[in-house]
Amino acid sequence: MRAVDIIRKKRDGEILDEAEIQFFVSQATSGAIPAYQVSAFLMAVVWRGMSVSETQWLAFAMGASGGHLDLPDHIGQRVDKHSTGGVGDKTSPILVPLVAACGAIVPMTSGRSLGFTGGTLDKLESIPGFRTALSPDEIRRMLDRHGCCMVGQTDSIAPADRLLYGLRDVTATVESVPLIAASIMSKKLAVDLDGLVLDVTMGRGAFMKSPSDARELAERLVAIGTEVRLPTRVLMTSMDAPRGHAVGNAVEIIECVKTLKGQGPSSLERLVVSLAAEMVHLVGLESTLEASEQRVSGVLASGKGLEQFQQVITAQGGDPRIIDDYRLMPVTAHRQMIKASRNGYLVQLDAELVARATIALGAGRDRVDVEIDPAVGVITQVSLGDEIRSGDPLAEIHYQRSEDLPEAVQCLKQAFVIADTPPKLGPVVLERVA
């Protein structure tokens, strides 16, 4: 078998068989297939797509590229959650400690920034000292002692996904249903789980722009879970505007902490509770979704979720003092406020444009070797539907270099649309697929 023949076959729109996909993934992971051929394969998939079977084989091959994280039965019911990506999507660092405090075990495997969307690992690593690369033994100790952990792909957990993930980010091969589905599920299949909840985002700030694309992705994710008998649920959610107010890395972690203190945006809190309740219900800790939501809300109100998050930070090498002193998080040298130029109502807040602004500031990557700046970001000051007066603050830019500012300002001025009449606001959770 040769890599070039597999690339050509997919380029020409043919269906790959399981052996070809396994060969390509294993050889790419070992380094036998160079990055330029892997990138060519990814672009061929973007253009030609993959069948349901091909997508499943790709997920299985990527999941099997490292070891399988076996967990002892005595530690309890194991459940994870993953999002297909979005702007300001900070639900994971909030709901992981909440669900663990409810009594479930949460071995969360996450990713880095991809395209214009932020990555959970980059956000967590903005906490001084926080480690996301844990060994299997360290993960087991975390779960045994603290009930949860938040880690990424490593040499032992889905290393093929780490390789493909990094290349997709810088080769314009992100927006692909089979590649997204295989990436997400490979990380989950490498861990011993009893249930999985997925947040498939849709809208301006998501990779899936249309309901049909989002539903196709949701169905493929559920199909992969069904194939391996992993109970899987999907919530399709709106991502036209950023989630919460903070977009970046350190600024998002601060908003996570505020939400765990009951001081975060109400829309973000409601979504976190919905996702966490699905996780609690899926593994049988409560018999109904209503009871699950009450349980999660009670844990949030009691402060147990915040306490759990602080324990996780400490156990994974981070500075737990950031919970009470945000000044210990990375900060920028400069800030600038964008203000409204007219009266009216905020009818559109384009999440992708806000993300483009943060990338211009240095919060994302355009090459594999680029280091992100954890301090930069944008904090919106208003929400969709708010009444606005000329001169009101719209967004605060956290930046380091003045040369980065013009592009960010231009993006943000286009992102906020103010009109004379208020918009009709729809729900955040659009559909449930199980």
C-alpha positions, 0 to 999 in steps of 0.5 A: 500500500502507498500513501499517494494511491490512497490520496489519489483514490479519495481525490477522485471521489472513491470509497476507501476500505477499512484497511486503507484507512487503518494503514494511512492513520498508523503510518501517519502517526508513526511519521512514515507518511510526511505532513505534506501527504497527510495535508493532501489527504485531509484536503481530499476528504474536505472536497470529496467527503466520506461515507458513514462507514469511512467516517467510522473506520477513521474514528476507530483507527485514530482512537486505536492509534495509542493505548486504551485508557482502561478505568476500574469499575469501582470509581463509578459511572464515567461520562464525558462531553465534547463540543464541535467548537464555537466562539467563547465556548467555555462550557467544559471547564464549568460543567466538568467540576459540576458533574463530578460534584454531582457524583459522576466520573468525568475523564474529559479529553479536549482539543486546542484552538481550531480555525477561528474557534478556541480550544479548551486546552489552550484556555486551561493552560492559561492558568499558571502551571496547569498541566493538560498532558497527564500520563494514564496513571496520573489520569487514573489517580485524578479520577480516583481522588477528584472524580474528574480531569481535563486532558488532551491528546498525548502519545498514549491517548489518540496521538493520530488525532493530535497530528491531524488536529494540528494540521487541519488548523493551519491547512484550511481543512477544518470544516468537514463533517467526517473529519470533525466527527472522527476527531471528536469520537477518536478521543472518546473511544480511547477512554473507557466511558459509560456515556457521552454528551455532545454539543453540536454548535450551529451558526455564524460562530460554528463550523456548521452554518446550516441546520442540515449540516449540523444534523448530519454531523449529529447523526454521524456522531451518534452512529459512531457511538451506537456502533461501539455501544456507547450511549450518546446524546447530542444537543444542537445549539445556537452559535450565532453570538459568542457564548458568554461575554469573554472570548480568548483564553485567560479571559474565558477562564475568569468568566468560568470562575465567575459562573461557578460563583453564580456571577456569570452570564445567565445564558451561559449558566442555563446552557451549562446546566442543560448539558450537565443535566444530560450527563447526570441523567445519561449515566443514571444518577437521576431518573429524569432530566428535570431531577438532573437539572435540579441536582446540577443547579443545587450543586452550582448554588452550593459552591461545590462546583467551584470547590471541585474546580479549585481542587482540579486546578491544584491537582493538575499543577495550576495555581488555585489562587486564581479563583479569588485573585484574577490578577494572577492570570495572564494580563495584557499591557493595554485595553481599549473600548469599542463604543456604539455610534448610534441608538437602537437595539443590538440585533446581531453580534457576529461570533466569527468576526469577534473570533477573527478579532481575537486571532488578530490579537494573537489568541489563535494560530495560523501556523503549527509552530505559533505560540498563542498569547493567553492574555489577549482577548475581547470582552463584550459588554452587551448582549443580543436584544439589549437597548443601546445608546450612542457612546455605550461600551460594546466591547473591551479589547485586551491587547499587547501590540498596537500593530494588532489593534486596527484589524481587531477594531475593524472586525469588532465594528462589523460584528455589532449591528444595531437597528431601530427595532429589537430582534426576536431571540430564539432558544440556545438549545435547538434540537436533541438527538439521541 
